[in-house]
Amino acid sequence: MKLDTIITGLILIAAFYVLLFIGKIINDLLHREYKLNFELVEKDNAALALAMAGYYFGLVLAIGGALVGPGISLIDDLIDLCVYGLLSIILVNASWYICDKLILFKFQISKELIKDHNQGTGAVSAGMSIASGFIIFGSVQGKGGSIWTVIVFWAIGQIILILAGLIYNLITSYNIHDEIEKDNVAAGVSFAGALVAIGIIVGLAAESDFESWATNLPDYLGYAALGLALLPMVRLLTDKVLLPTVNLTDEIARQDKPNVGAAYIEAFSYIAAAFIIYWCV
C-alpha cells in the first residue's frame, strides 16, 4: 500500500470521526431533557444506549455513502464528506422526530426511554435510525445526484417507513403501540427488524447512478412496494419455516414473559429477506 494512500485514508477517517462527534453534539442539543453520560453511566439506561447505538450506526451508514466508490481527489472527497455528512446528520435526527410523531405516535419516545427505561422503544428508535441510514446511504453514493435528490429520496423513504409501521400493525394480531408501551422488548425488537428491512430494500434501490426522476423514481417506488407487500409473507415464513413449532404472536405478546429470542429470529428474518429480495429482483 502506498504511503499517500495511507495518509489519504487517515485524513478521511479523522474527518469521519469529526462528523460523528458533530452528530453527537447536535443530538445532545436536540435532547436537553436528559444528559447522555449521566443516563448511560450513572443510571445504566440500556434503553437509551440501544437507541443511541442505532443512531450512531445510522450516522455511519449515512455519512459512509459519501465515501463509497472511487475517489477523485482528497479535496473533493473531503468536500463531499463534509457536505453530505452534515446533511446526513440533519436527516437522521429528523427521522427520530418522524418516529416519535408518526410511527410511535401513541406515546413519547423520550419519556419511555428516560423514565421507563423501555428497551422495546429503544429498539424501535434504533431500527428507525438504521433504516434511515440505509436510505441515505443509497441516495448519496450514486453519481449524478445532488443534495436535493438525497432529500427527496429520504423524504419518500420516510413515508414508506411510516406505511411499513401501519402495515406491520395490521399483520400482527396485537397492537404494537400497546405492547411496546407495556415494556414488551420482544415486540419492539420484531418491529425494529421490519423497519430495518424496509430501509435496506429502499436504500439499496437508490444506490444506482441518478439519471432522471423518470428513470430512477419508478424503480425506487417499485422496490419499496415490493418490500411492503412481502412483509406479511416474510412473517408467515418465519412462523412456519424458521420457528415451525411455535406461534410468533403467542411468543411475543400472549405470555407473561415475552420471548425476546423469538423476536430476534423474526427481526433477522426480515433483514435477511431484504437482502435476498435485493439480490434476486
LINWO-V61063 format. One record per residue. RES is the residue in one small letter. OMEGA is omega in whole degrees, 0 to 359 (999 if undefined). BURIAL is I if it has 9 or more other ideal C-beta (glycine too) atoms within 8 Angstrom, else O. Layout:
[[RES;OMEGA;BURIAL] [RES;OMEGA;BURIAL]]
This chain:
[[m;183;O] [k;181;O] [l;182;O] [d;176;O] [t;179;O] [i;180;I] [i;178;O] [t;179;I] [g;180;O] [l;179;O] [i;180;I] [l;177;I] [i;179;O] [a;179;O] [a;179;I] [f;181;I] [y;174;O] [v;179;O] [l;176;I] [l;178;I] [f;176;O] [i;177;I] [g;177;I] [k;181;I] [i;181;O] [i;178;I] [n;177;I] [d;181;I] [l;181;O] [l;183;O] [h;180;I] [r;179;O] [e;176;O] [y;175;I] [k;188;O] [l;182;I] [n;179;O] [f;181;I] [e;185;I] [l;186;I] [v;185;O] [e;184;O] [k;179;O] [d;186;O] [n;182;I] [a;180;I] [a;178;I] [l;178;I] [a;179;I] [l;179;I] [a;181;I] [m;176;I] [a;176;I] [g;178;I] [y;181;I] [y;177;I] [f;177;I] [g;178;I] [l;180;I] [v;178;I] [l;185;I] [a;180;I] [i;181;I] [g;179;I] [g;181;I] [a;183;I] [l;183;I] [v;180;O] [g;182;O] [p;178;O] [g;178;O] [i;175;O] [s;181;O] [l;181;I] [i;180;O] [d;179;I] [d;178;I] [l;178;I] [i;179;O] [d;181;I] [l;181;I] [c;183;I] [v;183;I] [y;175;I] [g;178;I] [l;176;I] [l;180;I] [s;178;I] [i;179;I] [i;185;I] [l;179;I] [v;176;I] [n;177;I] [a;178;O] [s;178;I] [w;180;I] [y;176;O] [i;176;I] [c;182;I] [d;188;I] [k;189;O] [l;178;O] [i;173;I] [l;192;I] [f;183;O] [k;176;O] [f;182;I] [q;182;O] [i;182;I] [s;180;I] [k;181;I] [e;181;I] [l;188;I] [i;184;I] [k;186;O] [d;183;I] [h;186;I] [n;183;I] [q;174;I] [g;176;I] [t;178;I] [g;179;I] [a;180;I] [v;177;I] [s;178;I] [a;180;I] [g;179;I] [m;179;I] [s;180;I] [i;178;I] [a;179;I] [s;176;I] [g;177;I] [f;181;I] [i;179;I] [i;178;I] [f;181;I] [g;182;I] [s;185;I] [v;195;I] [q;181;I] [g;177;I] [k;174;O] [g;181;O] [g;180;I] [s;176;O] [i;184;O] [w;177;O] [t;177;I] [v;181;I] [i;181;I] [v;179;O] [f;177;I] [w;182;I] [a;177;O] [i;178;I] [g;178;I] [q;177;I] [i;180;O] [i;177;I] [l;176;I] [i;177;I] [l;178;I] [a;178;I] [g;179;I] [l;180;O] [i;180;I] [y;180;I] [n;180;I] [l;185;O] [i;174;O] [t;182;I] [s;175;O] [y;179;I] [n;186;O] [i;180;I] [h;181;I] [d;182;I] [e;180;I] [i;180;I] [e;177;I] [k;180;O] [d;178;I] [n;183;I] [v;181;I] [a;180;I] [a;179;I] [g;180;I] [v;180;I] [s;181;I] [f;179;I] [a;178;I] [g;178;I] [a;179;I] [l;179;I] [v;180;I] [a;178;I] [i;178;I] [g;179;I] [i;181;I] [i;182;I] [v;182;I] [g;180;I] [l;177;I] [a;183;I] [a;189;I] [e;179;I] [s;179;O] [d;182;O] [f;178;I] [e;178;O] [s;179;O] [w;180;O] [a;181;O] [t;189;O] [n;186;I] [l;178;O] [p;178;O] [d;181;I] [y;181;I] [l;179;I] [g;177;I] [y;180;I] [a;179;I] [a;179;O] [l;179;I] [g;179;I] [l;181;I] [a;184;O] [l;179;I] [l;180;I] [p;181;I] [m;180;O] [v;179;I] [r;179;I] [l;179;O] [l;177;I] [t;182;I] [d;187;I] [k;185;O] [v;184;O] [l;178;O] [l;190;I] [p;185;O] [t;182;O] [v;175;I] [n;185;O] [l;181;I] [t;179;I] [d;183;I] [e;187;I] [i;189;I] [a;186;I] [r;173;O] [q;186;O] [d;179;O] [k;181;O] [p;185;I] [n;181;I] [v;178;I] [g;177;O] [a;178;I] [a;177;I] [y;179;I] [i;179;I] [e;180;I] [a;178;I] [f;183;I] [s;177;I] [y;183;I] [i;178;I] [a;179;O] [a;180;I] [a;178;I] [f;180;I] [i;179;O] [i;182;I] [y;182;I] [w;189;O] [c;186;O] [v;999;O]]
